[in-house]
Amino acid sequence: MTAAAPPPPPPPPQPVVVVVPAGTHIAVTIQQALGSKISQPGETFTATVASPVSAGGRTVIRAGASASGTVTDAKALGRFKGGASLSIRLDTVRASGQTYQVASSTVERAESGKGKRTAGFIGGGAGGGALIGGLAGGGKGALIGGLIGAGAGTAGAAFTGKKDIVIPAETTLTFRLEQSLRVTLPPPSSN
């Protein structure tokens, strides 16, 4: 009699694609000061994800993950109808070793030139002007998602005496996905 052949080994575990749904909030902490007088349109900035983002019962984006963005507009006091304005957008976020690009709206901060502050950060997509952005980057197989501001972390915003807008380094801003984001995670461990 011959011995029975051993069963074939199980197939290797496959990566898992998790969809982070539109409407998910992502908080990021900016790494350098941004301001209406100190920043220039097109200037890039770095940030880190402030708290983990979960979807499908798994952590998809870890706290501390890197992110980056762009200043889309910066006007110092007196250059824009007497007031100052600042607009930023987040462009990338790292997850599981890949950078994902995210299409985003912007969030603006406006300051009137007459000494009165506008009502904090104004969230908005195409309509209201606001200071927020998008995250993500373009790793292999990455799909595009978008972020718009869900709340703009006004607690950390500070102003100079002349009412130019300054967002200090280490300020946390919260963003909201405008479109879903597909993230490829490593295979679940068998442990």
Order of alpha helices (4+ residues) and beta strands (2+ residues): beta-beta-beta-beta-beta-beta-beta-beta-beta-beta-beta-beta-beta-beta-beta-beta
